[in-house]
Amino acid sequence: MHYPQILERPGDRARVSAPTHARAIRERNRALVLRTLMEQAAASRADLSRLTGLARPTISEVVRDLLDDGVIRESGMSQDARPGKPAVMLEFDQRAVQVIALDLSTPGRITGALATPDGRIDHRADLALDDADPATAIAALAVDLAGRASSAPLGIGIGAPSGSPALLGLGPRLADDLALPVHVFDDADLVADAELRFGAVGTDFLLVRLGGRIGTAIRVVGDDGAPVERSIGARELAHVVAGGDPGDRCLCGRDGCVHAWASTPALRRRLDEPGADRDAVLAEAGARLGTSLSVIAAAVDLPSILLSGPSDIATPAFVEATATAVRAASHPSLGPAVASSTLDDAVLRGAAARVVAAAFSPR
């Protein structure tokens, strides 16, 4: 299993004090062994020594500590036909590691849970946020989740639209309250990660996250078979001018951007207008979004576009209008397929995977 690279903005991670040199070496060795087991699924002590380059005595010490901590487990004897006594196989116990995952992608709300790298969600909570002091409610939920964890959480992963005001000062506050590393990720990237690991979309796709803004992430498979992020270049999708009636003022200060038509707040305002035809409003927004999506899809030759968002927005009418616009701007036989995401708690699941990948990546 390959884990995507970690993309964090400067200042997003609240770091604990620097460890001593000896402790740093032990932590690096521990991370290297765990990372190897995550990628290999199962390995013997001899395999770990060969794959990591660490000496056998060092591997034995690291494995003993990890077994005592319950992070790895012995899964049986090797089935390889080798001379001598069969080796004992080891595997990473994904359910023994918990992450406090927080989803801030919905305006005015927070969803939190204890999540594991294999996609399990425990103690899920969905709360309204106080506009005046969202950080207090977020911190309280994180503290509550930490108290429900079966062991010390590995860290805190937060998925949110870039520039969310709820994030102001949140990382350092959570790090101080819980003495845990805090990571903030773009919500579209987390949904793309979760779809890649737990969804059915396959590989090479453009993920479009419908929320307080239009978030985008691209996943393709590299030459080595590992998923590669190409999301940065797709970030400007929401600021493509959609044409026609400019609609609402965009977050960037311009009129006519896709944000003005397909962001969740803008759509819900238009849907709440007296006499609004729900299907017509969503179809018009989907058509404008699809026209913009076709530009990126054609430029990077992506076979799939996946729409992720609230069920009352990403409706069949919205998805079909988006797909129709993409087909109209693409080659008839080469245009990408457009579908809606059906994966639950994708931001939470993606946050857990990223925090684990960050914690177990050799530094």
Disulfide bonds with the S-S distance in Angstrom:
none
